[in-house]
Amino acid sequence: MSGRPQLICCDVDGTLLDDRERIPADVRAVIRRAVSAGAQFALATGRPPRWIAPVLEQLDLYPICVCANGAIVYDSATDTMLDVAALAPDTLCQVVEIATRGLAPFGGASFAVERSGDSAWADESELFLVSPDYVPAWVSEGHATAPLAQLCSHPAIKLLIRNEQLTSAQIFDVLAPLIPGELAHTTFSIPDGLVEVSAPGVTKARGVAYIAASIGVAAADVVAFGDMPNDCDMLRWAGFGVAMANAVPEVQEAADSVTRSNNDSGVAAVLERWF
């Protein structure tokens, strides 16, 4: 990248946030300087829109963001879903069948779906539904429990496949060869026995490209930060892709640069080259 980036896209967990789910002071400061200098900032996260307000409140910024691994482009200032790419009910049923069969030798699978809704502030029970045997990988109290047939009855931005006996990478290695790319896109963003399935072609790169096009910014003028496999496509697409020091090897290979330290100062150290 020869000049200053015009668009900064940053993953949240493991990248922007520290272990206390706080944005370090030096990271907040440099992002604010970048925005004051005319750069655009966006989150690019696996989180759905209902989970990003506490992050943006720390920055006092409410931009257009990539959510749910690229399935949603969300205007946080107006609470508007600008673009939604969902898995159709018949596709959900097919993937559930494939995952159930594929993971049967390893203790089976449980499932959850994330739906877009019309607002990030809709009732959680309308947006996040889990099968009776599903154990959430994070604290979740307001979700709804429903039979698999109901989970698959409406379009979903993500299908979550859970197996507590395997790591996420192990689940991915089992299922990725079984789920054709033309049927759905499979990835993972945490290590704890969970993979995420989206519509074909849905990645963070898709969402970032949507934002860049909407504000007239070329890929060459985008800097992106990430640490997990769901960030790889975005890091490759951006003019300057940055992997965190704690990133898994495949993410580091996808990036143009790797930070010397983790989220507590890695993002700031890179952005301070320009701002």
N, C-alpha and C positions, 0 to 999 in steps of 0.2 A: 504494500500500500504506500503510494508516494506522498499523498497528502493526508489531511485529517479525515477520519471517517465521518460520514454524514448520517449513518445509522448504526447504533450500538444495540446489539441483541444479546441478552444475557439469560442463561439458564438460572434457575433459582436454587434448588436444593443441591448442596455440594459445590456450588459455584458462587452465587451471590450471598447466600446466607452462611453464617458461621454455625457452630454446633449448638448455639442457643437460639437459633432461628432469628438472629439479628444481622442487619447489614452493618459491617464494620464502618467506623466513622470515616476512615480515609476513602473507602469505596463510595460512601454517600457523598462526600465532598467532591470527588472528581467527577462523578456522574452529574452533579448539579452544575459544576463548571462547564462540562461538555454541553449540557442543554442550554446554558446561558450563552455559550459560544455559537449556538445554532444547530448543534447535532440533535438528532431524534434518538430517543431511548425507548426500548421495548423489552418486556420480559418475553422469553421463549421457553415455555415450561410444559412439563407433563401435567401440571396441576390444571384442574378445570377452572373456569372463571370464578366460581364461588370460593376459591382458595387463594386468590391473589390480592385482595384488598389489604390484608395485614402487611403484605410485603410493600406495596406501593405507598401505604400510609407512612412508612419509615422514610421514604424519599420525598413525600409530598408531591408526587407526580402521578398523573392518571392518563397514560398514553394508550394507544392501540397496542394490543399484546397478542402473542401467539399462545394459545392454551391447548391443553389436551393433546400435546405432541403434534400440533398442527391441524387438528380436526376443527378448531374454532379460531377465528380471528375476532378479537373482542375489543370494543371501544370501552375502556374502563371509565372514561369521563361521562359517557352517556348511558352506560349499561346496555350496550347494543351488540348483538351477535351479528357482525358484519358478514361473516362467511362460515358456513357449517358444512362439514363433510361427514356424513353418518353412515354407519353400517346398517344395511337393510335387514329387516327381520329374518328373511330367508337365509341371509349370509350368517347372521348370528347363530341360527340353528345349525347350519353346516359346521361352523367353527367349534361350537360346543360339542357336537358329535365327534369331530376329529380329536379334540383335546381330551374328551372323556375316554376315547379308545386308546389314544397315544399314551396317556398318563396312567392307565389302569395298572400296568406292571409296577408302578412307583407309588402306589397308594391312592391314585385317583386324582380328581380335580374338583375344585369348587369355583363358583363364578359370581361375578358382579358386573353391572352395567352402569355407565355414566351417561346420562342424557343431557342434551344441551339446555332445554327449557328456553323461556323467553327472557329470563333475567337471572343474573348471578345470585340474586337475593331470594329466589324462589325457595320454597320449603325443601329441605334436603331429602325428605322422603319421596319427593317427586323427581329428583335428579339422580339419586344414588340408590340402587336396588341390589340386594344380595340374595344369593340362594341360601336356604336354611342352614347349610353346613359351612358357609363361607366365614372365615375369620379375617376381619379387616387387618391390613398391614399397618394401619395407623389408627389413631383414636377417632372413632366415628360413633356418634350416639343418635343422630337423627335420621339415619337411613331407614329404608323399608326392607323387610324380608318378604320374599315372594318366591313361588315355585319357578322352576326354569322356564316353563312355558310362558309365564308372564314376563320374565326378564327378556325373552326373545320376541315379545309381541309388538314392540315399538322400536323405531330406529334408535341407535345409541352411538355416541361419539367414541366410546371405548368399551371394549369387553375386557374385563380383568380375569385372568386365569390364575388360580392360587393352588399351590402345593407346598405345605409347610415342611415336607421332608426333603425337598430339593432346593438348591439355590435358584435364583432367577436365571442365571446362565445355563444351568443344567436343564431347566424347563425349556428354555429357548432352544437348546441343542436338540431336544426331543421333538419339539413342535414345529420349528421353522421349516424343516424339510417336508413336513406333512401339510402345511398350510400354503397353498400356492399364492404367489404374489399378486396374481390377477383376482384372487378371492379376497385377500386381506393383507394388511401389513402388520408384521409382528416385531416387537422390540421389548426392551425393559429399561427401567430407570432407577431401580433400587435392587440390592442384592438378595432381598429376603423372600425368595420363593414366590415371585409375582411377575407375570409377563402381561403386556398390554397389546391389544389387537385393535387396529383401526381400519378404516376403509382403504382400499388400494391406493398407493401413492401418497398417503397422508403421512407427512413427516414435518418436523420443525422447519425444514428448508422450504417446504411448500408455503407455510404460513409467513415466514420471513420474506419470501419472494413477493407475496401478496402485499405486505406492508410497503416494501421497497417500491413496487410498481405504483402504489397509490400515492406515494409522495415524490415520485420521480427520481429515485435513487438507484444507481446501477449496483450490481453485485460487487463490483470492484471497490465500491465506497462503503461497504458494510464490514464491520468487525463483529464477530460472534464468539461467545464464551460458553464452554460446556465441559462436562466430566463423565458422562455415561453414554452407552451405545445409542440412546435415542437422540443424542446430539450430533452424531457423525455426519449425517446428510447436511445439516445446517453448517457445520464447520467446513465441509468441502465446498459448499455453495458460496459461502461468504468470501469476499476478497481477502480477508485476513481472519482465519479461524484459529482460536486459541483454546488449547486444552489445559485444564488445571493440573497442577503437579500430582494430585491424587487421582487423576483420570486413569481409567483402565487402558491397557496397551492399545487396543484398537482405536480408541478415541485419540490418543496421542499421535497415532499414525495418520489419522484423518486430518490433523491440524497442521497449520503452518508454523505454529510456535507453541511451546509448553512453558507455563509459568514456573518460576523457581520455588514458589511457595503456594499453599492452598488458598482457599477463599478468604482467609483473614487479611491478605494483602496482595494476592496475585492479580486480581482484576484491577486494582488501583495502580499497581506497578506498570501494567500495560497501558492503561488509558493516560497515565501521566506523561507518556511520551508525546502526546498531542495536546493535552489540556492542563 
